[in-house]
């Protein structure tokens, strides 16, 4: 037989059973359970938003700095080219006016080095005298190539080297275009005569110096855009020798 107290406890809807049905309800002496901090979901934490456009602003700043550096390098190239061109042009005007009329010779270092005007229809140092038109076209092509390289120029040594090449090419091209006997077939003015060597001008010297500098930069692994590359090296065999060849039976 159930007692009156047991019937009341087991009856649905009674105050005692309603207390047990409340979600999260705990016994009077039941200790609280601590929730680990790691269990808190990431969605419940406040999210930190990245600055809007920070990446784009940084990329724009880098591009702007590279553009300014490229403009400075191109400025160096043009300054070197202009200096080489003006020096060559002025020197030719002087020797043509002073030495050519009476074929005078100025001895700079005895007979080893003299100044005397020679009209050269060929390339530098008097080579290829029967190919005036070809060398004129080559000089024009070199100028175009240098200008195209200058569009991605970021190296100061390369700017100097290309400036020397550009100034020298422009100096000799000016002679081929505007000096006698005719347009595009003009003869270059050479006046620096070295004994047992050749007769050349300052434009030839600028071209040679620029070419040597280009070769040195290439051997060092330097590129016009400021990057570097490793010069190719011959493959080397690193395979260890067989131990059996070093030991007897």
C-alpha positions in Angstrom: 0.0 0.0 0.0 1.3 3.4 -0.9 1.4 6.0 1.7 -0.2 9.4 1.2 3.2 11.0 0.8 4.3 8.6 -1.9 1.1 9.2 -3.9 1.6 12.9 -3.8 5.2 12.6 -5.1 4.3 10.2 -7.9 1.3 12.3 -9.0 2.0 14.3 -12.3 1.7 18.0 -12.0 2.4 18.1 -8.3 4.8 20.8 -7.0 7.5 18.2 -6.3 7.4 16.8 -9.8 7.3 20.2 -11.4 10.6 21.2 -9.6 12.3 18.1 -11.1 11.1 19.0 -14.6 12.6 22.5 -14.7 15.6 22.5 -17.1 18.9 23.3 -15.5 17.5 22.8 -12.0 20.0 21.3 -9.5 19.8 19.9 -6.1 20.2 22.3 -3.2 23.7 20.9 -2.3 24.9 20.2 -5.8 28.1 22.3 -6.6 28.2 24.5 -9.7 30.2 23.0 -12.7 32.8 25.4 -14.1 32.6 25.8 -17.9 36.1 25.7 -19.5 37.1 28.9 -21.4 38.2 26.8 -24.4 34.6 25.5 -24.7 33.3 28.9 -25.5 32.5 28.9 -29.2 34.4 31.2 -31.5 31.2 32.6 -32.8 30.4 33.9 -29.3 33.6 36.0 -29.2 33.7 39.4 -30.8 35.4 39.1 -34.2 38.2 41.5 -35.1 37.7 42.8 -38.6 40.8 43.4 -40.8 41.3 47.1 -41.8 39.4 47.7 -45.0 41.7 48.2 -48.0 44.9 47.8 -45.9 46.4 45.3 -48.3 45.5 47.4 -51.3 47.1 50.5 -49.7 50.3 48.6 -48.9 50.5 47.3 -52.5 49.9 50.8 -53.9 52.7 52.2 -51.7 55.2 49.6 -52.9 54.2 50.1 -56.5 54.7 53.9 -56.1 58.1 53.5 -54.5 59.2 51.2 -57.3 57.9 53.6 -59.9 59.9 56.5 -58.3 63.0 54.4 -58.2 62.6 53.5 -61.9 62.2 57.1 -62.8 65.4 58.0 -61.0 67.3 55.2 -62.8 65.9 56.3 -66.1 67.0 59.9 -65.2 70.5 58.6 -64.6 70.5 56.8 -67.9 69.4 59.9 -69.8 71.9 62.1 -68.0 74.8 59.7 -68.8 73.7 59.4 -72.4 73.3 63.2 -72.8 76.8 63.8 -71.3 78.4 61.2 -73.6 76.6 62.5 -76.6 77.5 66.2 -76.0 81.1 65.4 -75.3 81.4 63.4 -78.5 79.6 66.0 -80.6 81.6 68.9 -79.3 84.9 67.1 -79.8 84.0 66.2 -83.4 83.0 69.8 -84.1 86.3 71.1 -82.7 88.6 68.7 -84.6 86.7 69.1 -87.9 87.0 72.9 -87.6 90.6 72.9 -86.4 92.3 69.9 -87.9 90.5 68.8 -91.1 91.0 71.9 -93.3 94.8 71.5 -93.5 95.0 67.9 -92.3 96.8 68.9 -89.2 98.1 66.3 -86.7 98.4 66.9 -82.9 100.8 64.7 -81.1 99.3 63.9 -77.7 101.9 61.2 -76.6 104.6 61.4 -79.2 103.7 59.1 -82.1 101.9 56.7 -79.8 98.7 58.7 -79.6 97.8 61.5 -82.0 94.7 63.5 -83.0 94.0 63.5 -86.8 90.7 63.5 -88.6 89.6 60.4 -90.5 86.2 60.0 -92.1 85.1 56.4 -91.4 82.2 54.9 -93.5 82.2 51.7 -91.4 81.7 50.6 -87.8 83.8 51.4 -84.7 87.5 51.4 -85.1 87.2 51.4 -88.9 85.7 48.0 -89.4 83.2 47.1 -92.2 83.7 50.2 -94.3 81.5 48.9 -97.1 78.5 48.4 -94.9 77.5 51.9 -93.9 73.8 51.5 -94.3 73.8 48.2 -92.3 75.7 49.8 -89.4 73.3 52.8 -89.5 70.3 50.4 -89.1 72.0 48.5 -86.4 72.7 51.7 -84.4 69.1 52.7 -84.7 68.0 49.2 -83.5 70.3 49.4 -80.5 68.8 52.7 -79.5 65.3 51.2 -79.6 66.3 48.1 -77.6 68.0 50.3 -74.9 64.8 52.4 -74.6 62.7 49.3 -74.2 65.0 48.0 -71.5 64.8 51.4 -69.7 61.0 50.8 -69.1 61.8 48.2 -66.5 65.1 49.6 -65.3 65.8 49.5 -61.5 69.6 49.0 -61.3 71.9 52.0 -61.0 75.0 50.3 -62.6 72.8 49.1 -65.5 71.6 52.7 -65.9 75.2 53.9 -66.3 76.1 51.1 -68.7 73.0 51.6 -70.9 73.5 55.4 -70.8 77.1 55.0 -72.2 75.8 52.7 -74.9 72.9 55.0 -75.8 75.1 58.2 -75.8 77.7 56.5 -78.0 75.2 55.0 -80.4 73.5 58.4 -80.8 76.8 60.1 -81.4 77.8 57.9 -84.3 74.2 57.8 -85.6 74.1 61.6 -85.8 77.2 61.4 -88.1 75.7 58.7 -90.3 72.4 60.7 -90.7 73.7 64.2 -91.2 77.3 64.2 -92.5 78.4 63.8 -96.1 78.2 62.2 -98.5 74.4 61.7 -98.0 71.6 61.0 -95.5 71.8 57.6 -93.9 75.2 57.1 -95.5 77.3 59.7 -93.7 80.8 59.0 -92.7 81.7 59.0 -88.9 84.4 61.4 -87.8 87.2 59.5 -86.1 90.2 61.4 -84.7 91.9 59.5 -81.8 94.8 57.5 -83.4 96.7 55.0 -81.4 99.8 53.6 -82.9 99.5 50.0 -84.1 95.8 50.0 -83.1 93.0 52.0 -84.8 91.5 55.4 -85.2 88.3 56.0 -83.2 86.3 58.7 -81.4 84.7 59.3 -78.0 81.4 57.7 -79.0 83.3 54.5 -79.7 85.0 54.7 -76.3 81.6 55.2 -74.6 80.2 52.1 -76.5 83.1 50.0 -75.5 83.0 51.1 -71.8 79.2 50.5 -71.7 79.6 47.1 -73.3 82.4 46.0 -70.8 80.2 47.1 -67.9 77.2 45.1 -69.2 79.4 42.0 -69.5 80.7 42.5 -65.9 77.2 43.0 -64.5 75.9 39.9 -66.3 78.8 37.8 -64.9 77.9 39.0 -61.4 74.3 37.9 -61.9 72.8 41.4 -62.0 69.7 42.2 -64.1 68.4 45.6 -65.4 65.3 45.3 -63.3 67.3 45.1 -60.1 67.0 41.3 -59.6 69.8 38.9 -59.5 70.4 35.5 -61.0 72.9 32.8 -60.3 75.4 32.3 -63.2 75.3 28.8 -64.6 78.0 26.5 -63.3 79.1 23.2 -64.8 77.5 20.1 -63.2 79.7 18.4 -60.7 79.6 14.7 -59.7 79.3 14.3 -56.0 78.8 10.5 -56.0 81.0 8.9 -53.3 83.6 6.4 -54.3 82.8 2.7 -53.8 84.1 1.4 -50.6 84.8 -2.0 -52.2 87.5 -0.5 -54.3 89.4 0.7 -51.3 89.5 -2.6 -49.4 91.0 -5.9 -50.3 89.0 -9.1 -50.1 
